[in-house]
Amino acid sequence: MISQSIVSELKKIVGPEHLLTEREDMLTYSYDAAVLDSQMPCAAVMPGTTQEVGKIVSLCHENRIPITVRGSGTNLSGGTIPEATGIVLLTGRLNKIIEINELDMYAVVQPGVVTATLAAAVEKKGLFYPPDPGSQAVSTLGGNVAENAGGLRGLKYGVTKDYVMGLHFFDAQGRYVKTGSRTVKCATGYNITGLMTGSEGTLGILDEIILKLIPAPKARQAMVAVYDTMDAASETVAEIIAAHIVPATLEFLDNFTIRAVEDYSHAGLPVDAAALLLIEVDGHPAVVAEEGEKVEALCRKMGAKDIKRAETDAERDKIWAARRSALSALARLKPTLVLEDATVPRSKIPEMVRALQEIAKTYKIDIGTFGHAGDGNLHPTILTDRRNVEEFKRVEEAIEAIFDKALGLGGTLSGEHGTGIAKAPFLEKETGWSSILFSRQLRQAMDPHNILNPGKITGVSQ
């Protein structure tokens, strides 16, 4: 427990109405979207200004109190599960869009701004912020930066790190650090902006984020390709990429997921299909028309039995609403859902899809597979009941088998969900021990008292 004097100091900083210490409130902040053991913090504090954040960090530094920063808690690797001796710093009140610069095409935001809120605000000005995690309606931009979030448009437009131009943050000692700039190019000093992006709150606490914007595409064409076999659908993905066509979005759904989504959303998906590809091309109208024809031809060549084009914006929106509901739809089927994001080179998607089918059979578990097939980032989603000890042991073994297969194909443990607690035990398999040691030494140098989100990424607990 933190002392009563610390509680009093925190109340002075943010006001008593913005400090929570009751057990019922701590339960709320003891877990995130990962299937891991919860851990209740001592307090949750809600700063509303830069000055308040700085005072909180300085107080925690002086008293060696761990800090875990939390946005909406949608992350899937345990990145916001707090320390029992620490506090949670909530960013919900730090939710201002400070600037949208149309001339130089950037935005400056506080970390608590919801992703979809910024996307809608810049769209009104004819601009575009592409990163679109599945949780964009509730996830915050600070959390997106901390986890280097991806999304459906990652194939063409990249992920969060590709849009972070600069950051203002507090280091572990409470010092205010500025990195990057508002310019298109910046080669001043170390690339601290890149280091901070994806650091999961272990190297600093974000205060302002400078994000690159781009012109909105002038046209879009969405389509659904229907397949009788999963192999044909997954091989189409490789064929489209090999043809040097880069759709904005190229998503895969297996039959298990299709049926769950249709039952949930009633989007008109063909429940007898073995697999679907949901595809969108965007850009100049002439390019969209040409690429749309090429993609449709490739899908038919690879065995698509039907292709349905969205003829209106409403039909397009219905397609993507159905895709974004996949996680919610699957979550209804069993008490526990484990969503993974092992990622492979795009040419290896067919082999990875086949491996997931075999893993489901081997471990006698249900796996629904969907995800960003165009960039190699599949989401095998295991449905189980954590209370069933024997079954959940098989689930854990299956997860390790998924990781091993992805790494064996030249892939990575995580395409967009981060490392957190969940994947830290497997990190050495991908990076080797020297990389982990380097990361631990870096953290030790920047946070000698180990107060910034301890236990995450490298599993270090000093």
Secondary structure in CASP SS format (residue, H / E / C, confidence):
PFRMAT SS
TARGET T0000
AUTHOR 0000-0000-0000
METHOD secondary structure of the structure
MODEL  1
M C 1.00
I C 1.00
S C 1.00
Q H 1.00
S H 1.00
I H 1.00
V H 1.00
S H 1.00
E H 1.00
L H 1.00
K H 1.00
K H 1.00
I H 1.00
V H 1.00
G C 1.00
P H 1.00
E H 1.00
H H 1.00
L E 1.00
L E 1.00
T C 1.00
E C 1.00
R H 1.00
E H 1.00
D H 1.00
M H 1.00
L H 1.00
T H 1.00
Y C 1.00
S C 1.00
Y C 1.00
D C 1.00
A C 1.00
A C 1.00
V C 1.00
L C 1.00
D C 1.00
S C 1.00
Q C 1.00
M C 1.00
P C 1.00
C C 1.00
A E 1.00
A E 1.00
V E 1.00
M C 1.00
P C 1.00
G C 1.00
T C 1.00
T H 1.00
Q H 1.00
E H 1.00
V H 1.00
G H 1.00
K H 1.00
I H 1.00
V H 1.00
S H 1.00
L H 1.00
C H 1.00
H H 1.00
E H 1.00
N H 1.00
R C 1.00
I C 1.00
P C 1.00
I E 1.00
T E 1.00
V E 1.00
R E 1.00
G C 1.00
S C 1.00
G C 1.00
T C 1.00
N C 1.00
L C 1.00
S C 1.00
G C 1.00
G C 1.00
T C 1.00
I C 1.00
P C 1.00
E C 1.00
A C 1.00
T C 1.00
G C 1.00
I E 1.00
V E 1.00
L E 1.00
L E 1.00
T C 1.00
G C 1.00
R C 1.00
L C 1.00
N C 1.00
K C 1.00
I E 1.00
I E 1.00
E E 1.00
I E 1.00
N E 1.00
E C 1.00
L C 1.00
D C 1.00
M C 1.00
Y E 1.00
A E 1.00
V E 1.00
V E 1.00
Q C 1.00
P C 1.00
G C 1.00
V C 1.00
V E 1.00
T H 1.00
A H 1.00
T H 1.00
L H 1.00
A H 1.00
A H 1.00
A H 1.00
V H 1.00
E H 1.00
K C 1.00
K C 1.00
G C 1.00
L E 1.00
F E 1.00
Y C 1.00
P C 1.00
P C 1.00
D C 1.00
P C 1.00
G C 1.00
S C 1.00
Q C 1.00
A C 1.00
V C 1.00
S C 1.00
T E 1.00
L H 1.00
G H 1.00
G H 1.00
N H 1.00
V H 1.00
A H 1.00
E H 1.00
N C 1.00
A C 1.00
G C 1.00
G C 1.00
L C 1.00
R C 1.00
G H 1.00
L H 1.00
K H 1.00
Y H 1.00
G C 1.00
V C 1.00
T H 1.00
K H 1.00
D H 1.00
Y H 1.00
V E 1.00
M E 1.00
G E 1.00
L E 1.00
H E 1.00
F E 1.00
F E 1.00
D C 1.00
A C 1.00
Q C 1.00
G C 1.00
R C 1.00
Y E 1.00
V E 1.00
K E 1.00
T E 1.00
G E 1.00
S C 1.00
R C 1.00
T C 1.00
V C 1.00
K C 1.00
C C 1.00
A C 1.00
T C 1.00
G C 1.00
Y C 1.00
N C 1.00
I H 1.00
T H 1.00
G H 1.00
L H 1.00
M H 1.00
T C 1.00
G C 1.00
S C 1.00
E C 1.00
G C 1.00
T C 1.00
L C 1.00
G C 1.00
I E 1.00
L E 1.00
D E 1.00
E E 1.00
I E 1.00
I E 1.00
L E 1.00
K E 1.00
L C 1.00
I E 1.00
P E 1.00
A C 1.00
P C 1.00
K C 1.00
A E 1.00
R E 1.00
Q E 1.00
A E 1.00
M E 1.00
V E 1.00
A E 1.00
V E 1.00
Y E 1.00
D C 1.00
T C 1.00
M H 1.00
D H 1.00
A H 1.00
A H 1.00
S H 1.00
E H 1.00
T H 1.00
V H 1.00
A H 1.00
E H 1.00
I H 1.00
I H 1.00
A H 1.00
A C 1.00
H C 1.00
I C 1.00
V C 1.00
P C 1.00
A C 1.00
T E 1.00
L E 1.00
E E 1.00
F E 1.00
L E 1.00
D E 1.00
N H 1.00
F H 1.00
T H 1.00
I H 1.00
R H 1.00
A H 1.00
V H 1.00
E H 1.00
D H 1.00
Y H 1.00
S H 1.00
H C 1.00
A C 1.00
G C 1.00
L C 1.00
P C 1.00
V C 1.00
D C 1.00
A C 1.00
A C 1.00
A E 1.00
L E 1.00
L E 1.00
L E 1.00
I E 1.00
E E 1.00
V E 1.00
D E 1.00
G E 1.00
H C 1.00
P H 1.00
A H 1.00
V H 1.00
V H 1.00
A H 1.00
E H 1.00
E H 1.00
G H 1.00
E H 1.00
K H 1.00
V H 1.00
E H 1.00
A H 1.00
L H 1.00
C H 1.00
R H 1.00
K H 1.00
M C 1.00
G C 1.00
A C 1.00
K C 1.00
D E 1.00
I E 1.00
K E 1.00
R E 1.00
A C 1.00
E C 1.00
T C 1.00
D H 1.00
A H 1.00
E H 1.00
R H 1.00
D H 1.00
K H 1.00
I H 1.00
W H 1.00
A H 1.00
A H 1.00
R H 1.00
R H 1.00
S C 1.00
A H 1.00
L H 1.00
S H 1.00
A H 1.00
L H 1.00
A H 1.00
R C 1.00
L C 1.00
K C 1.00
P C 1.00
T E 1.00
L E 1.00
V E 1.00
L E 1.00
E C 1.00
D C 1.00
A C 1.00
T E 1.00
V C 1.00
P C 1.00
R H 1.00
S H 1.00
K H 1.00
I H 1.00
P H 1.00
E H 1.00
M H 1.00
V H 1.00
R H 1.00
A H 1.00
L H 1.00
Q H 1.00
E H 1.00
I H 1.00
A H 1.00
K H 1.00
T H 1.00
Y C 1.00
K C 1.00
I C 1.00
D E 1.00
I E 1.00
G E 1.00
T E 1.00
F E 1.00
G E 1.00
H E 1.00
A H 1.00
G H 1.00
D H 1.00
G C 1.00
N E 1.00
L E 1.00
H E 1.00
P E 1.00
T E 1.00
I E 1.00
L E 1.00
T E 1.00
D C 1.00
R C 1.00
R C 1.00
N C 1.00
V H 1.00
E H 1.00
E H 1.00
F H 1.00
K H 1.00
R H 1.00
V H 1.00
E H 1.00
E H 1.00
A H 1.00
I H 1.00
E H 1.00
A H 1.00
I H 1.00
F H 1.00
D H 1.00
K H 1.00
A H 1.00
L H 1.00
G H 1.00
L C 1.00
G C 1.00
G C 1.00
T E 1.00
L C 1.00
S C 1.00
G C 1.00
E C 1.00
H C 1.00
G C 1.00
T C 1.00
G C 1.00
I C 1.00
A C 1.00
K C 1.00
A H 1.00
P H 1.00
F H 1.00
L H 1.00
E H 1.00
K H 1.00
E H 1.00
T H 1.00
G C 1.00
W H 1.00
S H 1.00
S H 1.00
I H 1.00
L H 1.00
F H 1.00
S H 1.00
R H 1.00
Q H 1.00
L H 1.00
R H 1.00
Q H 1.00
A H 1.00
M H 1.00
D C 1.00
P C 1.00
H C 1.00
N C 1.00
I C 1.00
L E 1.00
N C 1.00
P C 1.00
G C 1.00
K C 1.00
I C 1.00
T C 1.00
G C 1.00
V C 1.00
S C 1.00
Q C 1.00
END
